Amino acid sequence: MGSATPFRQRPRKDQAIVAFDFDGTLTIRDSFTEFLRGRAGPGAWALGLVKMAPAVATYARDRDRGRIKAASVREFLRGVDRATLEGDAERFADRIWHRFMRPDALACWNAWGDKGAHRVIVTASPETTVAPFARRLGAEALLGTPLVFDGDDRVTGAFASPNCRGEEKVRRLRAVYGEDMRLAAAYGDTSGDTEMLAMADEPGFRVFTERPSWG
């Protein structure tokens, strides 16, 4: 079985589409690492990192982010049932929101919403773990790296698509909105957002710098 069906609204014909990267753009740092660390606890996290040493060594040579991410999923999430994972993701979002989200990024997100834009989060993180944040933001769509679940609805440790960064972000956007789509604006913070930003009339690279004061 594949990943859970992501929530996704279709934009109106005349509606501006605005894309936001998630980790480091809307947030102050990588959400998936934070989620895995918190879920595992200090002891299991440290042990898991030791067991991942071969994968880390391989990453140092090939810099394949998708491969190292899949290795972390196999180590820390394989066998977890969907309902448990979704519940853990909801609790994680509730717990970390006020010390994790960039105030200036949220202000920009809300300003586009006030203008009636269709706002889509495009992220390399798993859709399952970002979905609670996207719902809380009121996102019209979420495109991420979907996890694969087996016949018993448990995480297999694989992804249903390539890692959603670089050209894959563009491919995913065009698959949903059409080959001739154009973004009114796009925001990102790494080289993995370069291709997506190039599609936008208003590209914003590392424009959000504020950190939350809470916590």
Buried (B, 14 or more C-beta within 10 A) or exposed (E): EEBBEBEEEEBEEEBBBBBBBBBBBBBBEBBBBBBBBBBBEEEBBEEBBEEBEEBEEBBEEEEBBBEBBBBBBBBBBEEBBBEEBBEBBBEBBEEBBEEBBBBEBBEBBEEBBEEEBBBBBBBBBBBBBBBBBBEEBEBBBBBBBBBBBBEEBBBBBEBBBBBBBBEBBBBBBEEBBEEEBEBBBBBBBBEBBBBBBEBBEEBBBEBBEEEBEEE
